[in-house]
């Protein structure tokens, strides 16, 4: 929105107030100078919504702000979201960290909460990293389910639903045995397509995205990509270089230049804020994001990468460097071919 937001707010005056490593802070400060319209210094509040139709006749441009409030801002955490199937969630922190079902019914043991009216949390539990266990009807899980993310990420780029292998359809099929149409989710109908290979491996959104990706670093950003510090090559590398051999900024849409830099290496310690979640053994070092922060769940062991998924799985990843060098001999097909066929093999 180019500096428009829910509230009037400015960045902290002290650049050290930004969360992240010193390398990350310096990198983001340089990006802010390079792209001031993306890494903005302040947000101005949206003007009051028109209450009289005659205002729109005189100032038709005000209709855009009504649309933004009804559509765009229903995903912002100051509101509870749309009360529709698939869209139920909490506000603020509970939007991500309190479980809600697609149907929005409470299924816990609190007798004071109705079980037959939608719009309630699923159970009284917190969902976060691997150590936070949620139990529903005797079934236990950890991590933040993908459906929690798709409450919001089903519109715009449709990243959440396409990750699950869902594409919007104008048809309500497949129909039920009684001829009833498919129930709408997010007020839309879907047809199945190829699921993302990471989804097939049982990975969650948080297994790639960092804490700063989703919580922010304390400073404003005017686009989604401005907040995302992770790139595919951070874990997969390239045919010519392992992830730890790549320079900072490699793959970043807002990188300063194409000039190569020093290898980013790995880090032996985590950010204090991520130590509040599950901490995994460092092995040969935590991999580093394109902007300079350590991944708490992704570690190097030799020339292999281990991804500790929040769901409890430990996934071994052979980098693109290893695959292209022929070090892995039991692969009858190329990586591109296996990804296009959706085999689910990340290595």
N, C-alpha and C positions, 0 to 999 in steps of 0.2 A: 504493500500500500504506500510505499515511498514516504514513510514517516508518520502514517496515521495508525492509531491503535485504539485499544479499549480505554486507555487512560493517558493523561499527560505525564510523561516520565522521562528522565534523563539518565545517562550513564553515570556511574560513580566518577568522582574527580580523580581519585587515586588509581592509576593504571594497575597497581599491584593488587587491587581488589578483585581483579579478574581471576577466576578459578583456573587451575592448570599449572603445568610446569613453567619455569622461567622461559624455556625455549618456546613453548606454546604462546605465552603472553607476548613475547617479542614478535613472533610470527603474526599474531592477530593484530597487533598495533600497526605493523607494516601493511597488512591487508586493508585496514581501516583507512590509511592514507591513500592507498591505491584505488579503493572502491568506496568512496564516502557515501554514495547513495545506497549501497548494500549494507555496509557496516555503519549504520547511522548512529548519531550521538544522542538523538532525542526522538520521542514520539509525541505527537499532538493528539489530544482526544478527538474522537469523532464529534461533529456538531449534534445538537439535540435532534431527535427524530421529529419529522413534521407531524403535527396533530390535527391540522386542518387541511382538507383536500385542496382548498384554494391556495395554500402555500405551494403545492406542487405545480399548479397552473402558472404561478408567477416565477417559481424557481424549480423547474423540472429536474435539475441536477440533484436535488435532495432525495429523489426516489432511489438513487444508488445507495444511499446510506441505510435506507429501510431494507433494501435487499441484503446488504452486508450484515445487518443485525439479525435478519431472519435466517440467513444461509451461512455466511462465513463464520460469524461469531458464535454459532451454536456449538462449535468445537472448542471454543476458548474456555478455560477452566473457571472463569468467574460465573459461569452458568452451568446448570446440571445437564444440559444437552436435550435433544429431542426425545420425547417419550413415545418411541416407536420400536417395533420389533427389531432387535439388533443394535439399537442406539442407546440402550439404558446404561447409565454410568453415574458416578458421583461427581462432586465438584473438587477443585483444587487437587491435593495429593491423592484423594480417594478416586479420582477419575481413572488412575492407572493402578493404584495399589490396593483397591478393594474389589473383590470379584463380583461381577454381575453376569447373569446368564443372558443368552439371546432373547429369551422370553421375558426376562425381568422379574421372575418370581423368587421370593425368599424360600430357601429350602433348609434353613437351619433349625435350631431347637428353641428359639425364643418365641414363647407363646403370645407375646404382646404384638408381634409383627404378623400381619395377615399373610397367609400362604396362597391366597386366590386373587390377589390384586397385583398387577405388574407395577414396576417402578422401584422395587426394593433390591438391596444387595442380595447376593446368592447365599453367603454365610458370613459370620463374623470372623474374618481372618484377614491377614495382610499377605499380599503376594509381592515378591520382590526377586531376590536372588535364590541360589540353590538351597540355602539354609532355611528359608521361609517356606514351611510346608503348609499346604491348604488341603483339608480333608472334606470331601462332600460325599455323603452316603457310603462311607467306607473306602472311597477311592481317593488316593493322595497324589498331589502334583506339586511341582515347584516351578518358579519362574512366572513371568507374566504372559498369559495366553495370547496368541495372535488375535483372537476375537476381541480382546480388550483394545488392541491397537486399531482394529478395523472399525470400531465404533466411530472413529473420526476419519481414518485413512481409507474410506471407501469412496470418497469423492475427489475432485481435483485430478490428480495423477492416477488415482485408483490403485496405488501401490499395494495397499494391504490386501485387497481382494484378488488382485492379479497374482500376488505372491502365493495365495492359497489355490490358485487355479480356477478362479471365478471371473466370468466376463458377463457384463450386463446384457440382458436379452429382452426384446420386446414381447416375448412369448412367456406365458405362465406355465408351460410344460417343463418337466414331465408331470402329468396329472396323477392324482391318487387313484386308488382302486374304485372309489365312488365317483370319479370324474371331477373331483375338486381340484382347483388349480394349486400350483406350488405357492406356499405362503411367502409373501414378500419379506425380504430382509433389507434393512435400510430403505424401505419403501420401494425397493427395486426387485426385479427377478434376474436370475443368473443362469448361465449354462456353464458346464464344466469344460475346462481346457487344460493344457499341460501345466502342472504345478511347478513352481520354482524348485530347482535342484536342492537348495538349502532347506526348503520346506520338507522335501522328501526325506532328507536326512534327520528330520526331527528337530531342526533348529528353530529358535524363536527370534523375533525381531531384535531383542536385546542381546542376542549372541553376537551380533555384528555392531549394532549401534551402541555408542558409549553413553555414559551418564551425562556428559556435557552435551551430547547430541540432543537428548530429550529434556534435560533440565535447564540447559543453558549454562553459560559461564559467568553470569552476572552482568553482562553487557548486551546491548540491543543488537538485533539483526532484523533486516527487512525482508529476507527471503528464507525459505526452508534450507536451501543448500548452504547458505551462509552459516548456519548453525551446525551442519553435519561435518565432522572432522574425519570420518572414516572413508577410505577408498578401497576398491577391490584388491588393488596391488599391495595394500598394507598386510594382507595375509597370504595372497597367492603369488606375489612377486611378478616377475616378467620372465620370458625365456632366457634373458641375459643376466638377470640379477635376482638374488634372494630378497625378500622384503627388507631385511636389515641392511642390505647393501644399497638401497634406494635413498636418494636425498629427501629431505623434508620438502613437502609441497608436491611430490610426484602424484599426478592424477587429480590434484585439487583444481576445481573449476575456476578458482580465484587466485591461483598461484601467481607469484610475482614475475617469473620469466621461465623460459625453457632451458636456461643454462643449468648444467649439472652442478650439484653441490656435494658436500661431504656425505658419506654414508650415515644414515640415522642411527644405526646400531640397534641395540636392545637396552632396556633399563632393568635395574636390579630392585627398584622400589616402586611402590604405587602411590597415587595421590591419596592424601589422608581421607578424603570423602569416600573413595571407593573401598577403603579398608573397613568401612562400616558394613559392607556386604561380605560375600564369601571371598576368602583369600586363598588362592591356589599356590602350590609350590613354584618357585621362580625358575627352576631348572637352569637352562642356559640364557634366561632373560625373558622379560615380558616384551612382546612386540610393541612397536611404537606407531601411532597414527600418523597420517600425512602431515598433521599440524604439530606433532611433538609430544603427545600424551601417551602414557603406557596403557595397553589393554590389560585389564585385570584378569580376563578369562582366556587370553591367548598367549601361549608361551612357546619358546623355541627349545627344541631338544635335538641337538646336532643340526642336521639340515632339514629336519621335519618340524611341522607346526602341530601343536595340540590345542584344540578348541574345547574348553570346558563349558559345555552348554548349561544354561540355567535349569534345564529340565532334568539334569543328572547324567546326561551322556558325555563321554569324553571322546571326541572325534579326532582321528589322526588325518592330517592333511599333507599330501605331497605337493610341494609348490610347483608352479609352472616351470621353474628352473630345472627341477628334478625330472619332471615329465619330458621336457624337451631334450634333455641330455641323454635319455635312454637308460637312466639308472634304474627305472622301474621296468622290469622285463615281462611281467605277467599282465600286460595290457594289450589286448588284441585290437583295440580301437583308440583313436585319438581322443583327447579331452573334448574338442569341439564336437566331435561326432556323438560322444556319450551324453554331453549336455543337451544337444539338439534332440536326442532320442529320449531324454529325461530318465536316464538310468538311476539318478540319485547318487552317483559316485563322485564325491568331491575331490578325491585324490587322483 
